[in-house]
Amino acid sequence: MCTGSFILHQAGLLANRRATTHWAFLDRLRQLGDVIGVEDRVVHDGKVWTSAGVSAGIDLALAFIEHIAGEKKAGRVQLGAEYYPSGRSYGMMHEHAQAPAYIKNWRRMS
């Protein structure tokens, strides 16, 4: 999760793959040259899964569970974890100039 993408790169697992990381480090990931840095919360490319910031790790986990065990199982885990983001943007930071598009478009999605 998050900057773990750099560990995956060092291990040679991101060569010519799509991957993401925290928005503040996405340009650094792209500068590695052989990684296709994607501005998204969760990226699945082959056997490799990457996510953006810490909370995006929960999104990755739910997407992975859905991929492996189905939507219903993922829904049970989501319910058990009480992971239903409130939809509130504190301090209007989704409008910050450096915020990625998926955050800037947050209001339209919620």
Secondary structure as UniProt FT lines:
FT   TURN            2..3
FT   HELIX           4..10
FT   TURN            11..12
FT   TURN            15..16
FT   STRAND          17..19
FT   HELIX           23..25
FT   HELIX           26..30
FT   TURN            31..32
FT   STRAND          35..37
FT   STRAND          42..45
FT   TURN            46..47
FT   STRAND          48..51
FT   HELIX           54..69
FT   HELIX           71..81
FT   HELIX           90..95
FT   TURN            97..98
FT   HELIX           101..104
FT   HELIX           106..109
//
